[in-house]
């Protein structure tokens, strides 16, 4: 696992759903994209620090009904290059450029955590009224002291070139990534999931991408636009989520005009990885309710 960035030939040799992978140049990036299935297009957007492996078990289930499209976000996983700044608006613009290059128009969007914010910004920017489904969504600014400290802390981390190197070396220690994920998310994912997170976190370039994204992340403007979101929306929180407060999800749901709120019990922030069947069932049920499928 040498090298600063994940390498497809070595780190990707046993990547989940590898046969569905391809690489596409768009918007200044060379994107790692996975496509499988047939039917209406379901776009999957992962959260900060993750990659397509986050949907590894959800994708095959959804592919029974839909054409499922997932990508590694800029600076994450196997997507490399220099395009838009990794702000919320920049990320949404980059995803839109990828969809344009591939000539794809999703029938609905599914996001996780920060991926829900990117999906929401994408819908607002494109004025799409397609359904949105968000797992453990990060749609609201962090409350209290964290709102003031988090951006500054992320900037400090990013401007120190040794932080990502130190973090990546710590992640290489046996069992450390699984412990970190359990503490940070409240989730206990399977051994395979921990292996892929360890592989990514062991790369300082991937860590840089996640920290750069956090350093540029602002949700105040998105919060103020949620009342303009006309898409049928399903937000799903997890009862054991230690990353996103219950109130933050409920407050976001209250601002969206056509929003349904569900709870995945006894699961954490990575609920869709802990129980992919329940996650896929929630997606297909809501999509069918909207006439998709």
Order of alpha helices (4+ residues) and beta strands (2+ residues): beta-beta-beta-alpha-beta-beta-alpha-beta-alpha-beta-alpha-alpha-alpha-alpha-alpha-alpha-beta-alpha-beta-alpha-alpha
